[in-house]
Amino acid sequence: MNFKWSLTIMGFIVCVMCGGGDLYGQVSTDVVQARQQLDLAIGAIEKSGKCLNPVTLKPDKSVYYCGYADWRSGFFPGSVWYLYELTGDERYLPLAEKYTEAIQKAQYLTWHHDIGFIINCSFGNGLRLTGNKGYESVMVQAAKSLVTRFRPAAKVIQSWDVNGNSWQSQRGWQCPVIIDNMMNLELLFEATKLSGDSTYYRVAVEHADRTLAEHFRSDGSCYHVVDYDLKDGRVRYKQTAQGFSDESIWSRGQAWAIYGFTVCYRETKQRKYLDQALKTLVMMRDHPRLPKDLIPYWDMDAPQIPNEPRDVSSASCIASALYELATFDIPEAKQCKEYADRILTSLATSQYRAALGTNGNFILMHSVGSIPHKSEIDVPLNYADYYYLEALKRKKEIECQ
């Protein structure tokens, strides 16, 4: 496709109208800013003649592009789907389709659990917006691949393989399950709807139930890693891989928990999932070290607070989950929306949203991948942008009702 990008296109103002013809202010402005930045990213990809998938910045400030098997490969295609949805601009449709279909081999991955992130964010959004029947088969095949990782003794989906001399094996783990895995369950719920096969739903619920029982502390915070015995399913260790310490509050893990259990409540209507999402949310909201702008430190127990990196990816994910919580018929709905609005207001400031043409053409700055692994510290990350755009979409839907 010959897609010509120009300053006129980048500066195009999207006037999305709500019912009754009223403009919704912040979302409209934020969509314009996001569009302008992603237009530059897309322009660089199209100019290359390749189908590239941007993730973050390398130490030399060049863009790191990933392959289809990377757990983050679905986020940029998903962001383009959200851009198409938020702007209504048909020019984004073939781009979203191209970037999505470039990672379709991921449907057959069985060696890690993040196929839900990969496929649901890309093909899932594409299916939702276009009804493409071909995307249905990809979703179901991806779910088949994911359930190969279900371990009946522990009733969980194993997150990481433990092979050879890997860092996971050096930790002594057998069946490590990370809180991140809650984010992959939405794919299974969708697969049951698409196929009629209840296996996917059952596996999702069993994993959610075991996670609910084992991952959480009394204050609502969650462990990052719970390791299970493959033979009898007992818990062997409760630790961390990306947080400051085993007992610390790793912020993105809390975001995954809030979002994941919100999805589980939506799909099952089981109150226990909603209760856990809200309990973890309240723990983060009321944490004495949460900054006033609501953008968490990468770990709420990191030793050098307030001189620790923030993690924008945690904030954008929490905001998106909050907007979904705001649509439920619960007493906390209004507070959830107000809290999400405050997060988005912070993210839209120059402290976190990049100036046009900077930041490798990612929308948001200041995210953290894994400080213990000395990887992706204070950089943009494509999943921060993805959940930011999802939050904007959900805010728009609420305010245009």
GIBELWO-V670848 format. One line per field, one symbol per residue. ss: DSSP state (2 for helix, 1 for strand, 0 for the rest). A space follows every 50 residues. Layout:
ss = ???
//
This chain:
ss = 00000022220000001022201022222222222222222222222200 00011110000011100000002222222222222220002222222222 20022222000100222222222222222200222222222222222001 10000110010000002222000011112222222222222222200022 22222222222222010000010011110000001111100000000001 22222222222222222200222222222222222000000000001010 00000000010222222222222220000000222222222222222000 00100000222001001111000011111012222222222222222220 0
//
